[in-house]
């Protein structure tokens, strides 16, 4: 942390003295962001599974109606 300087008025922001980049060292914010990402991925996977099941059902219905 010796290469960083605290940004005035911002509790979690630090500026890198060598390259000028500002970094956010908010551990709780990072945990929340990871939880949101995990929830979004799980939701997307659930949607994809449901879409696959719907397509399978459509296929079964089509094959049943064609055989009559």
CHARMM internal coordinates of N, CA and C (Angstrom, degrees):
IC EDIT
DIST 1 N 1 CA 1.4506
DIST 1 CA 1 C 1.5245
ANGL 1 N 1 CA 1 C 111.16
DIST 1 C 2 N 1.3126
ANGL 1 CA 1 C 2 N 117.34
DIHE 1 N 1 CA 1 C 2 N -2.13
DIST 2 N 2 CA 1.4650
ANGL 1 C 2 N 2 CA 118.72
DIHE 1 CA 1 C 2 N 2 CA -178.10
DIST 2 CA 2 C 1.5320
ANGL 2 N 2 CA 2 C 111.96
DIHE 1 C 2 N 2 CA 2 C -69.59
DIST 2 C 3 N 1.3390
ANGL 2 CA 2 C 3 N 117.28
DIHE 2 N 2 CA 2 C 3 N -19.63
DIST 3 N 3 CA 1.4626
ANGL 2 C 3 N 3 CA 120.52
DIHE 2 CA 2 C 3 N 3 CA 178.59
DIST 3 CA 3 C 1.5214
ANGL 3 N 3 CA 3 C 112.55
DIHE 2 C 3 N 3 CA 3 C -86.51
DIST 3 C 4 N 1.3456
ANGL 3 CA 3 C 4 N 117.00
DIHE 3 N 3 CA 3 C 4 N 0.80
DIST 4 N 4 CA 1.4560
ANGL 3 C 4 N 4 CA 121.09
DIHE 3 CA 3 C 4 N 4 CA -176.05
DIST 4 CA 4 C 1.5172
ANGL 4 N 4 CA 4 C 111.75
DIHE 3 C 4 N 4 CA 4 C -113.87
DIST 4 C 5 N 1.3320
ANGL 4 CA 4 C 5 N 114.31
DIHE 4 N 4 CA 4 C 5 N 148.05
DIST 5 N 5 CA 1.4589
ANGL 4 C 5 N 5 CA 122.19
DIHE 4 CA 4 C 5 N 5 CA 176.35
DIST 5 CA 5 C 1.5218
ANGL 5 N 5 CA 5 C 107.11
DIHE 4 C 5 N 5 CA 5 C -122.94
DIST 5 C 6 N 1.3195
ANGL 5 CA 5 C 6 N 117.09
DIHE 5 N 5 CA 5 C 6 N 134.13
DIST 6 N 6 CA 1.4546
ANGL 5 C 6 N 6 CA 121.61
DIHE 5 CA 5 C 6 N 6 CA 179.90
DIST 6 CA 6 C 1.5262
ANGL 6 N 6 CA 6 C 110.15
DIHE 5 C 6 N 6 CA 6 C -65.07
DIST 6 C 7 N 1.3479
ANGL 6 CA 6 C 7 N 115.40
DIHE 6 N 6 CA 6 C 7 N 136.11
DIST 7 N 7 CA 1.4646
ANGL 6 C 7 N 7 CA 120.44
DIHE 6 CA 6 C 7 N 7 CA 177.23
DIST 7 CA 7 C 1.5202
ANGL 7 N 7 CA 7 C 107.61
DIHE 6 C 7 N 7 CA 7 C -80.83
DIST 7 C 8 N 1.3144
ANGL 7 CA 7 C 8 N 116.04
DIHE 7 N 7 CA 7 C 8 N 126.63
DIST 8 N 8 CA 1.4601
ANGL 7 C 8 N 8 CA 121.46
DIHE 7 CA 7 C 8 N 8 CA -175.93
DIST 8 CA 8 C 1.5287
ANGL 8 N 8 CA 8 C 111.32
DIHE 7 C 8 N 8 CA 8 C -62.56
DIST 8 C 9 N 1.3216
ANGL 8 CA 8 C 9 N 115.52
DIHE 8 N 8 CA 8 C 9 N 129.94
DIST 9 N 9 CA 1.4641
ANGL 8 C 9 N 9 CA 120.95
DIHE 8 CA 8 C 9 N 9 CA 176.89
DIST 9 CA 9 C 1.5205
ANGL 9 N 9 CA 9 C 114.50
DIHE 8 C 9 N 9 CA 9 C 82.99
DIST 9 C 10 N 1.3120
ANGL 9 CA 9 C 10 N 118.02
DIHE 9 N 9 CA 9 C 10 N -0.97
DIST 10 N 10 CA 1.4696
ANGL 9 C 10 N 10 CA 122.19
DIHE 9 CA 9 C 10 N 10 CA 179.92
DIST 10 CA 10 C 1.5262
ANGL 10 N 10 CA 10 C 107.98
DIHE 9 C 10 N 10 CA 10 C -124.70
DIST 10 C 11 N 1.3238
ANGL 10 CA 10 C 11 N 118.09
DIHE 10 N 10 CA 10 C 11 N 110.92
DIST 11 N 11 CA 1.4691
ANGL 10 C 11 N 11 CA 120.58
DIHE 10 CA 10 C 11 N 11 CA -171.30
DIST 11 CA 11 C 1.5275
ANGL 11 N 11 CA 11 C 115.36
DIHE 10 C 11 N 11 CA 11 C -67.05
DIST 11 C 12 N 1.3203
ANGL 11 CA 11 C 12 N 119.14
DIHE 11 N 11 CA 11 C 12 N -26.36
DIST 12 N 12 CA 1.4619
ANGL 11 C 12 N 12 CA 120.49
DIHE 11 CA 11 C 12 N 12 CA -175.12
DIST 12 CA 12 C 1.5261
ANGL 12 N 12 CA 12 C 114.07
DIHE 11 C 12 N 12 CA 12 C -111.76
DIST 12 C 13 N 1.3178
ANGL 12 CA 12 C 13 N 117.96
DIHE 12 N 12 CA 12 C 13 N 1.65
DIST 13 N 13 CA 1.4553
ANGL 12 C 13 N 13 CA 120.42
DIHE 12 CA 12 C 13 N 13 CA -175.82
DIST 13 CA 13 C 1.5286
ANGL 13 N 13 CA 13 C 111.16
DIHE 12 C 13 N 13 CA 13 C -100.44
DIST 13 C 14 N 1.3462
ANGL 13 CA 13 C 14 N 113.65
DIHE 13 N 13 CA 13 C 14 N 136.75
DIST 14 N 14 CA 1.4575
ANGL 13 C 14 N 14 CA 121.00
DIHE 13 CA 13 C 14 N 14 CA 178.81
DIST 14 CA 14 C 1.5206
ANGL 14 N 14 CA 14 C 108.96
DIHE 13 C 14 N 14 CA 14 C -133.84
DIST 14 C 15 N 1.3393
ANGL 14 CA 14 C 15 N 115.87
DIHE 14 N 14 CA 14 C 15 N 139.37
DIST 15 N 15 CA 1.4596
ANGL 14 C 15 N 15 CA 121.34
DIHE 14 CA 14 C 15 N 15 CA -179.76
DIST 15 CA 15 C 1.5256
ANGL 15 N 15 CA 15 C 109.06
DIHE 14 C 15 N 15 CA 15 C -102.53
DIST 15 C 16 N 1.3301
ANGL 15 CA 15 C 16 N 114.90
DIHE 15 N 15 CA 15 C 16 N 131.06
DIST 16 N 16 CA 1.4552
ANGL 15 C 16 N 16 CA 121.37
DIHE 15 CA 15 C 16 N 16 CA 177.66
DIST 16 CA 16 C 1.5314
ANGL 16 N 16 CA 16 C 107.65
DIHE 15 C 16 N 16 CA 16 C -76.65
DIST 16 C 17 N 1.3246
ANGL 16 CA 16 C 17 N 116.28
DIHE 16 N 16 CA 16 C 17 N 122.87
DIST 17 N 17 CA 1.4679
ANGL 16 C 17 N 17 CA 120.38
DIHE 16 CA 16 C 17 N 17 CA -176.66
DIST 17 CA 17 C 1.5233
ANGL 17 N 17 CA 17 C 112.47
DIHE 16 C 17 N 17 CA 17 C -68.09
DIST 17 C 18 N 1.3282
ANGL 17 CA 17 C 18 N 118.06
DIHE 17 N 17 CA 17 C 18 N -29.36
DIST 18 N 18 CA 1.4628
ANGL 17 C 18 N 18 CA 119.45
DIHE 17 CA 17 C 18 N 18 CA -175.02
DIST 18 CA 18 C 1.5300
ANGL 18 N 18 CA 18 C 113.09
DIHE 17 C 18 N 18 CA 18 C -80.90
DIST 18 C 19 N 1.3379
ANGL 18 CA 18 C 19 N 118.24
DIHE 18 N 18 CA 18 C 19 N -34.37
DIST 19 N 19 CA 1.4661
ANGL 18 C 19 N 19 CA 118.39
DIHE 18 CA 18 C 19 N 19 CA -176.83
DIST 19 CA 19 C 1.5268
ANGL 19 N 19 CA 19 C 114.14
DIHE 18 C 19 N 19 CA 19 C -121.79
DIST 19 C 20 N 1.3442
ANGL 19 CA 19 C 20 N 118.11
DIHE 19 N 19 CA 19 C 20 N -7.62
DIST 20 N 20 CA 1.4547
ANGL 19 C 20 N 20 CA 121.53
DIHE 19 CA 19 C 20 N 20 CA 176.05
DIST 20 CA 20 C 1.5216
ANGL 20 N 20 CA 20 C 114.90
DIHE 19 C 20 N 20 CA 20 C 83.50
DIST 20 C 21 N 1.3187
ANGL 20 CA 20 C 21 N 117.58
DIHE 20 N 20 CA 20 C 21 N -1.27
DIST 21 N 21 CA 1.4648
ANGL 20 C 21 N 21 CA 119.87
DIHE 20 CA 20 C 21 N 21 CA 179.19
DIST 21 CA 21 C 1.5255
ANGL 21 N 21 CA 21 C 110.44
DIHE 20 C 21 N 21 CA 21 C -71.31
DIST 21 C 22 N 1.3308
ANGL 21 CA 21 C 22 N 115.07
DIHE 21 N 21 CA 21 C 22 N 145.44
DIST 22 N 22 CA 1.4554
ANGL 21 C 22 N 22 CA 121.07
DIHE 21 CA 21 C 22 N 22 CA 177.28
DIST 22 CA 22 C 1.5186
ANGL 22 N 22 CA 22 C 108.12
DIHE 21 C 22 N 22 CA 22 C -103.08
DIST 22 C 23 N 1.3325
ANGL 22 CA 22 C 23 N 116.23
DIHE 22 N 22 CA 22 C 23 N 132.49
DIST 23 N 23 CA 1.4605
ANGL 22 C 23 N 23 CA 121.78
DIHE 22 CA 22 C 23 N 23 CA -179.63
DIST 23 CA 23 C 1.5163
ANGL 23 N 23 CA 23 C 109.96
DIHE 22 C 23 N 23 CA 23 C -119.20
DIST 23 C 24 N 1.3202
ANGL 23 CA 23 C 24 N 115.45
DIHE 23 N 23 CA 23 C 24 N 148.49
DIST 24 N 24 CA 1.4500
ANGL 23 C 24 N 24 CA 122.05
DIHE 23 CA 23 C 24 N 24 CA 177.97
DIST 24 CA 24 C 1.5265
ANGL 24 N 24 CA 24 C 108.26
DIHE 23 C 24 N 24 CA 24 C -105.40
DIST 24 C 25 N 1.3209
ANGL 24 CA 24 C 25 N 117.01
DIHE 24 N 24 CA 24 C 25 N 118.90
DIST 25 N 25 CA 1.4524
ANGL 24 C 25 N 25 CA 122.13
DIHE 24 CA 24 C 25 N 25 CA -179.32
DIST 25 CA 25 C 1.5287
ANGL 25 N 25 CA 25 C 110.35
DIHE 24 C 25 N 25 CA 25 C -108.08
DIST 25 C 26 N 1.3295
ANGL 25 CA 25 C 26 N 115.68
DIHE 25 N 25 CA 25 C 26 N 49.74
DIST 26 N 26 CA 1.4633
ANGL 25 C 26 N 26 CA 121.95
DIHE 25 CA 25 C 26 N 26 CA 179.57
DIST 26 CA 26 C 1.5248
ANGL 26 N 26 CA 26 C 108.78
DIHE 25 C 26 N 26 CA 26 C -97.13
DIST 26 C 27 N 1.3212
ANGL 26 CA 26 C 27 N 117.04
DIHE 26 N 26 CA 26 C 27 N 97.75
DIST 27 N 27 CA 1.4590
ANGL 26 C 27 N 27 CA 122.23
DIHE 26 CA 26 C 27 N 27 CA -177.26
DIST 27 CA 27 C 1.5198
ANGL 27 N 27 CA 27 C 112.62
DIHE 26 C 27 N 27 CA 27 C -62.57
DIST 27 C 28 N 1.3330
ANGL 27 CA 27 C 28 N 117.65
DIHE 27 N 27 CA 27 C 28 N -41.66
DIST 28 N 28 CA 1.4586
ANGL 27 C 28 N 28 CA 120.62
DIHE 27 CA 27 C 28 N 28 CA 179.76
DIST 28 CA 28 C 1.5226
ANGL 28 N 28 CA 28 C 110.87
DIHE 27 C 28 N 28 CA 28 C -66.52
DIST 28 C 29 N 1.3131
ANGL 28 CA 28 C 29 N 116.29
DIHE 28 N 28 CA 28 C 29 N -38.58
DIST 29 N 29 CA 1.4691
ANGL 28 C 29 N 29 CA 120.21
DIHE 28 CA 28 C 29 N 29 CA 177.76
DIST 29 CA 29 C 1.5195
ANGL 29 N 29 CA 29 C 111.30
DIHE 28 C 29 N 29 CA 29 C -63.89
DIST 29 C 30 N 1.3169
ANGL 29 CA 29 C 30 N 116.40
DIHE 29 N 29 CA 29 C 30 N -38.34
DIST 30 N 30 CA 1.4597
ANGL 29 C 30 N 30 CA 120.74
DIHE 29 CA 29 C 30 N 30 CA 178.38
DIST 30 CA 30 C 1.5249
ANGL 30 N 30 CA 30 C 110.33
DIHE 29 C 30 N 30 CA 30 C -65.23
DIST 30 C 31 N 1.3223
ANGL 30 CA 30 C 31 N 117.23
DIHE 30 N 30 CA 30 C 31 N -42.68
DIST 31 N 31 CA 1.4705
ANGL 30 C 31 N 31 CA 121.03
DIHE 30 CA 30 C 31 N 31 CA 177.49
DIST 31 CA 31 C 1.5294
ANGL 31 N 31 CA 31 C 110.64
DIHE 30 C 31 N 31 CA 31 C -60.62
DIST 31 C 32 N 1.3336
ANGL 31 CA 31 C 32 N 116.58
DIHE 31 N 31 CA 31 C 32 N -43.80
DIST 32 N 32 CA 1.4719
ANGL 31 C 32 N 32 CA 120.37
DIHE 31 CA 31 C 32 N 32 CA 179.28
DIST 32 CA 32 C 1.5224
ANGL 32 N 32 CA 32 C 110.97
DIHE 31 C 32 N 32 CA 32 C -63.57
DIST 32 C 33 N 1.3315
ANGL 32 CA 32 C 33 N 116.52
DIHE 32 N 32 CA 32 C 33 N -41.30
DIST 33 N 33 CA 1.4660
ANGL 32 C 33 N 33 CA 120.66
DIHE 32 CA 32 C 33 N 33 CA 179.76
DIST 33 CA 33 C 1.5249
ANGL 33 N 33 CA 33 C 110.60
DIHE 32 C 33 N 33 CA 33 C -64.39
DIST 33 C 34 N 1.3289
ANGL 33 CA 33 C 34 N 117.18
DIHE 33 N 33 CA 33 C 34 N -41.26
DIST 34 N 34 CA 1.4651
ANGL 33 C 34 N 34 CA 120.59
DIHE 33 CA 33 C 34 N 34 CA 178.57
DIST 34 CA 34 C 1.5247
ANGL 34 N 34 CA 34 C 110.72
DIHE 33 C 34 N 34 CA 34 C -65.30
DIST 34 C 35 N 1.3306
ANGL 34 CA 34 C 35 N 117.03
DIHE 34 N 34 CA 34 C 35 N -39.21
DIST 35 N 35 CA 1.4652
ANGL 34 C 35 N 35 CA 120.92
DIHE 34 CA 34 C 35 N 35 CA 178.43
DIST 35 CA 35 C 1.5260
ANGL 35 N 35 CA 35 C 110.70
DIHE 34 C 35 N 35 CA 35 C -64.79
DIST 35 C 36 N 1.3393
ANGL 35 CA 35 C 36 N 116.85
DIHE 35 N 35 CA 35 C 36 N -40.81
DIST 36 N 36 CA 1.4749
ANGL 35 C 36 N 36 CA 120.37
DIHE 35 CA 35 C 36 N 36 CA 177.46
DIST 36 CA 36 C 1.5189
ANGL 36 N 36 CA 36 C 110.82
DIHE 35 C 36 N 36 CA 36 C -63.78
DIST 36 C 37 N 1.3259
ANGL 36 CA 36 C 37 N 116.71
DIHE 36 N 36 CA 36 C 37 N -41.63
DIST 37 N 37 CA 1.4624
ANGL 36 C 37 N 37 CA 120.74
DIHE 36 CA 36 C 37 N 37 CA 179.65
DIST 37 CA 37 C 1.5238
ANGL 37 N 37 CA 37 C 110.42
DIHE 36 C 37 N 37 CA 37 C -64.17
DIST 37 C 38 N 1.3278
ANGL 37 CA 37 C 38 N 116.81
DIHE 37 N 37 CA 37 C 38 N -44.18
DIST 38 N 38 CA 1.4608
ANGL 37 C 38 N 38 CA 120.76
DIHE 37 CA 37 C 38 N 38 CA 179.39
DIST 38 CA 38 C 1.5257
ANGL 38 N 38 CA 38 C 110.47
DIHE 37 C 38 N 38 CA 38 C -61.43
DIST 38 C 39 N 1.3312
ANGL 38 CA 38 C 39 N 116.88
DIHE 38 N 38 CA 38 C 39 N -43.80
DIST 39 N 39 CA 1.4653
ANGL 38 C 39 N 39 CA 121.10
DIHE 38 CA 38 C 39 N 39 CA 179.55
DIST 39 CA 39 C 1.5251
ANGL 39 N 39 CA 39 C 110.62
DIHE 38 C 39 N 39 CA 39 C -62.99
DIST 39 C 40 N 1.3391
ANGL 39 CA 39 C 40 N 116.85
DIHE 39 N 39 CA 39 C 40 N -40.39
DIST 40 N 40 CA 1.4717
ANGL 39 C 40 N 40 CA 120.66
DIHE 39 CA 39 C 40 N 40 CA 179.79
DIST 40 CA 40 C 1.5295
ANGL 40 N 40 CA 40 C 110.37
DIHE 39 C 40 N 40 CA 40 C -65.48
DIST 40 C 41 N 1.3306
ANGL 40 CA 40 C 41 N 117.11
DIHE 40 N 40 CA 40 C 41 N -42.17
DIST 41 N 41 CA 1.4661
ANGL 40 C 41 N 41 CA 120.84
DIHE 40 CA 40 C 41 N 41 CA 179.11
DIST 41 CA 41 C 1.5225
ANGL 41 N 41 CA 41 C 110.45
DIHE 40 C 41 N 41 CA 41 C -63.46
DIST 41 C 42 N 1.3364
ANGL 41 CA 41 C 42 N 116.63
DIHE 41 N 41 CA 41 C 42 N -43.88
DIST 42 N 42 CA 1.4641
ANGL 41 C 42 N 42 CA 120.44
DIHE 41 CA 41 C 42 N 42 CA 179.01
DIST 42 CA 42 C 1.5301
ANGL 42 N 42 CA 42 C 111.06
DIHE 41 C 42 N 42 CA 42 C -63.04
DIST 42 C 43 N 1.3224
ANGL 42 CA 42 C 43 N 116.12
DIHE 42 N 42 CA 42 C 43 N -39.76
DIST 43 N 43 CA 1.4626
ANGL 42 C 43 N 43 CA 120.59
DIHE 42 CA 42 C 43 N 43 CA 178.39
DIST 43 CA 43 C 1.5300
ANGL 43 N 43 CA 43 C 110.43
DIHE 42 C 43 N 43 CA 43 C -64.46
DIST 43 C 44 N 1.3207
ANGL 43 CA 43 C 44 N 116.80
DIHE 43 N 43 CA 43 C 44 N -44.12
DIST 44 N 44 CA 1.4686
ANGL 43 C 44 N 44 CA 120.98
DIHE 43 CA 43 C 44 N 44 CA 178.62
DIST 44 CA 44 C 1.5267
ANGL 44 N 44 CA 44 C 111.13
DIHE 43 C 44 N 44 CA 44 C -62.22
DIST 44 C 45 N 1.3392
ANGL 44 CA 44 C 45 N 116.62
DIHE 44 N 44 CA 44 C 45 N -40.46
DIST 45 N 45 CA 1.4583
ANGL 44 C 45 N 45 CA 120.09
DIHE 44 CA 44 C 45 N 45 CA 178.79
DIST 45 CA 45 C 1.5247
ANGL 45 N 45 CA 45 C 111.07
DIHE 44 C 45 N 45 CA 45 C -65.04
DIST 45 C 46 N 1.3272
ANGL 45 CA 45 C 46 N 116.41
DIHE 45 N 45 CA 45 C 46 N -39.97
DIST 46 N 46 CA 1.4641
ANGL 45 C 46 N 46 CA 120.83
DIHE 45 CA 45 C 46 N 46 CA 178.70
DIST 46 CA 46 C 1.5290
ANGL 46 N 46 CA 46 C 110.41
DIHE 45 C 46 N 46 CA 46 C -64.30
DIST 46 C 47 N 1.3256
ANGL 46 CA 46 C 47 N 116.89
DIHE 46 N 46 CA 46 C 47 N -42.33
DIST 47 N 47 CA 1.4652
ANGL 46 C 47 N 47 CA 121.26
DIHE 46 CA 46 C 47 N 47 CA 178.65
DIST 47 CA 47 C 1.5238
ANGL 47 N 47 CA 47 C 110.16
DIHE 46 C 47 N 47 CA 47 C -62.97
DIST 47 C 48 N 1.3295
ANGL 47 CA 47 C 48 N 116.96
DIHE 47 N 47 CA 47 C 48 N -44.17
DIST 48 N 48 CA 1.4732
ANGL 47 C 48 N 48 CA 120.43
DIHE 47 CA 47 C 48 N 48 CA 179.02
DIST 48 CA 48 C 1.5245
ANGL 48 N 48 CA 48 C 111.08
DIHE 47 C 48 N 48 CA 48 C -62.04
DIST 48 C 49 N 1.3294
ANGL 48 CA 48 C 49 N 116.88
DIHE 48 N 48 CA 48 C 49 N -40.52
DIST 49 N 49 CA 1.4647
ANGL 48 C 49 N 49 CA 120.55
DIHE 48 CA 48 C 49 N 49 CA 178.31
DIST 49 CA 49 C 1.5263
ANGL 49 N 49 CA 49 C 110.41
DIHE 48 C 49 N 49 CA 49 C -63.07
DIST 49 C 50 N 1.3269
ANGL 49 CA 49 C 50 N 116.74
DIHE 49 N 49 CA 49 C 50 N -44.28
DIST 50 N 50 CA 1.4630
ANGL 49 C 50 N 50 CA 120.70
DIHE 49 CA 49 C 50 N 50 CA 179.04
DIST 50 CA 50 C 1.5269
ANGL 50 N 50 CA 50 C 111.41
DIHE 49 C 50 N 50 CA 50 C -63.53
DIST 50 C 51 N 1.3250
ANGL 50 CA 50 C 51 N 116.92
DIHE 50 N 50 CA 50 C 51 N -40.60
DIST 51 N 51 CA 1.4673
ANGL 50 C 51 N 51 CA 120.57
DIHE 50 CA 50 C 51 N 51 CA 177.67
DIST 51 CA 51 C 1.5295
ANGL 51 N 51 CA 51 C 110.52
DIHE 50 C 51 N 51 CA 51 C -61.73
DIST 51 C 52 N 1.3346
ANGL 51 CA 51 C 52 N 116.47
DIHE 51 N 51 CA 51 C 52 N -42.19
DIST 52 N 52 CA 1.4613
ANGL 51 C 52 N 52 CA 119.89
DIHE 51 CA 51 C 52 N 52 CA 178.35
DIST 52 CA 52 C 1.5196
ANGL 52 N 52 CA 52 C 111.31
DIHE 51 C 52 N 52 CA 52 C -63.57
DIST 52 C 53 N 1.3294
ANGL 52 CA 52 C 53 N 117.06
DIHE 52 N 52 CA 52 C 53 N -41.60
DIST 53 N 53 CA 1.4575
ANGL 52 C 53 N 53 CA 120.66
DIHE 52 CA 52 C 53 N 53 CA 178.96
DIST 53 CA 53 C 1.5270
ANGL 53 N 53 CA 53 C 111.17
DIHE 52 C 53 N 53 CA 53 C -64.99
DIST 53 C 54 N 1.3230
ANGL 53 CA 53 C 54 N 116.99
DIHE 53 N 53 CA 53 C 54 N -39.97
DIST 54 N 54 CA 1.4735
ANGL 53 C 54 N 54 CA 120.89
DIHE 53 CA 53 C 54 N 54 CA 178.08
DIST 54 CA 54 C 1.5196
ANGL 54 N 54 CA 54 C 109.73
DIHE 53 C 54 N 54 CA 54 C -63.16
DIST 54 C 55 N 1.3192
ANGL 54 CA 54 C 55 N 116.33
DIHE 54 N 54 CA 54 C 55 N -44.37
DIST 55 N 55 CA 1.4684
ANGL 54 C 55 N 55 CA 119.47
DIHE 54 CA 54 C 55 N 55 CA 179.09
DIST 55 CA 55 C 1.5223
ANGL 55 N 55 CA 55 C 111.17
DIHE 54 C 55 N 55 CA 55 C -62.16
DIST 55 C 56 N 1.3141
ANGL 55 CA 55 C 56 N 116.48
DIHE 55 N 55 CA 55 C 56 N -38.92
DIST 56 N 56 CA 1.4606
ANGL 55 C 56 N 56 CA 120.46
DIHE 55 CA 55 C 56 N 56 CA 177.98
DIST 56 CA 56 C 1.5299
ANGL 56 N 56 CA 56 C 110.72
DIHE 55 C 56 N 56 CA 56 C -64.78
DIST 56 C 57 N 1.3280
ANGL 56 CA 56 C 57 N 116.61
DIHE 56 N 56 CA 56 C 57 N -43.06
DIST 57 N 57 CA 1.4664
ANGL 56 C 57 N 57 CA 120.45
DIHE 56 CA 56 C 57 N 57 CA 177.61
DIST 57 CA 57 C 1.5260
ANGL 57 N 57 CA 57 C 111.68
DIHE 56 C 57 N 57 CA 57 C -63.47
DIST 57 C 58 N 1.3183
ANGL 57 CA 57 C 58 N 116.54
DIHE 57 N 57 CA 57 C 58 N -41.20
DIST 58 N 58 CA 1.4733
ANGL 57 C 58 N 58 CA 120.37
DIHE 57 CA 57 C 58 N 58 CA 177.93
DIST 58 CA 58 C 1.5171
ANGL 58 N 58 CA 58 C 110.24
DIHE 57 C 58 N 58 CA 58 C -61.11
DIST 58 C 59 N 1.3058
ANGL 58 CA 58 C 59 N 115.34
DIHE 58 N 58 CA 58 C 59 N -41.19
DIST 59 N 59 CA 1.4567
ANGL 58 C 59 N 59 CA 120.39
DIHE 58 CA 58 C 59 N 59 CA -179.78
DIST 59 CA 59 C 1.5294
ANGL 59 N 59 CA 59 C 110.50
DIHE 58 C 59 N 59 CA 59 C -64.41
DIST 59 C 60 N 1.3256
ANGL 59 CA 59 C 60 N 115.99
DIHE 59 N 59 CA 59 C 60 N -42.74
DIST 60 N 60 CA 1.4685
ANGL 59 C 60 N 60 CA 120.19
DIHE 59 CA 59 C 60 N 60 CA 178.52
DIST 60 CA 60 C 1.5227
ANGL 60 N 60 CA 60 C 111.35
DIHE 59 C 60 N 60 CA 60 C -63.66
DIST 60 C 61 N 1.3217
ANGL 60 CA 60 C 61 N 116.87
DIHE 60 N 60 CA 60 C 61 N -42.80
DIST 61 N 61 CA 1.4668
ANGL 60 C 61 N 61 CA 120.89
DIHE 60 CA 60 C 61 N 61 CA 179.21
DIST 61 CA 61 C 1.5228
ANGL 61 N 61 CA 61 C 110.28
DIHE 60 C 61 N 61 CA 61 C -64.04
DIST 61 C 62 N 1.3239
ANGL 61 CA 61 C 62 N 117.04
DIHE 61 N 61 CA 61 C 62 N -42.94
DIST 62 N 62 CA 1.4638
ANGL 61 C 62 N 62 CA 119.99
DIHE 61 CA 61 C 62 N 62 CA 177.87
DIST 62 CA 62 C 1.5198
ANGL 62 N 62 CA 62 C 111.57
DIHE 61 C 62 N 62 CA 62 C -60.79
DIST 62 C 63 N 1.3327
ANGL 62 CA 62 C 63 N 116.65
DIHE 62 N 62 CA 62 C 63 N -43.13
DIST 63 N 63 CA 1.4648
ANGL 62 C 63 N 63 CA 118.99
DIHE 62 CA 62 C 63 N 63 CA -179.25
DIST 63 CA 63 C 1.5183
ANGL 63 N 63 CA 63 C 111.06
DIHE 62 C 63 N 63 CA 63 C -67.64
DIST 63 C 64 N 1.3196
ANGL 63 CA 63 C 64 N 118.02
DIHE 63 N 63 CA 63 C 64 N -32.97
DIST 64 N 64 CA 1.4671
ANGL 63 C 64 N 64 CA 121.31
DIHE 63 CA 63 C 64 N 64 CA 176.47
DIST 64 CA 64 C 1.5241
ANGL 64 N 64 CA 64 C 111.57
DIHE 63 C 64 N 64 CA 64 C -68.97
DIST 64 C 65 N 1.3199
ANGL 64 CA 64 C 65 N 116.84
DIHE 64 N 64 CA 64 C 65 N -41.04
DIST 65 N 65 CA 1.4665
ANGL 64 C 65 N 65 CA 119.50
DIHE 64 CA 64 C 65 N 65 CA -178.61
DIST 65 CA 65 C 1.5201
ANGL 65 N 65 CA 65 C 111.16
DIHE 64 C 65 N 65 CA 65 C -73.95
DIST 65 C 66 N 1.3087
ANGL 65 CA 65 C 66 N 118.26
DIHE 65 N 65 CA 65 C 66 N -29.38
DIST 66 N 66 CA 1.4650
ANGL 65 C 66 N 66 CA 120.85
DIHE 65 CA 65 C 66 N 66 CA 178.43
DIST 66 CA 66 C 1.5290
ANGL 66 N 66 CA 66 C 111.68
DIHE 65 C 66 N 66 CA 66 C -73.56
DIST 66 C 67 N 1.3123
ANGL 66 CA 66 C 67 N 116.68
DIHE 66 N 66 CA 66 C 67 N -29.68
DIST 67 N 67 CA 1.4632
ANGL 66 C 67 N 67 CA 119.60
DIHE 66 CA 66 C 67 N 67 CA -177.07
DIST 67 CA 67 C 1.5168
ANGL 67 N 67 CA 67 C 112.02
DIHE 66 C 67 N 67 CA 67 C -78.10
DIST 67 C 68 N 1.3113
ANGL 67 CA 67 C 68 N 118.79
DIHE 67 N 67 CA 67 C 68 N -10.71
DIST 68 N 68 CA 1.4782
ANGL 67 C 68 N 68 CA 121.36
DIHE 67 CA 67 C 68 N 68 CA -179.62
DIST 68 CA 68 C 1.4975
ANGL 68 N 68 CA 68 C 112.32
DIHE 67 C 68 N 68 CA 68 C -88.94
END
COOR INIT
IC SEED 1 N 1 CA 1 C
IC BUILD
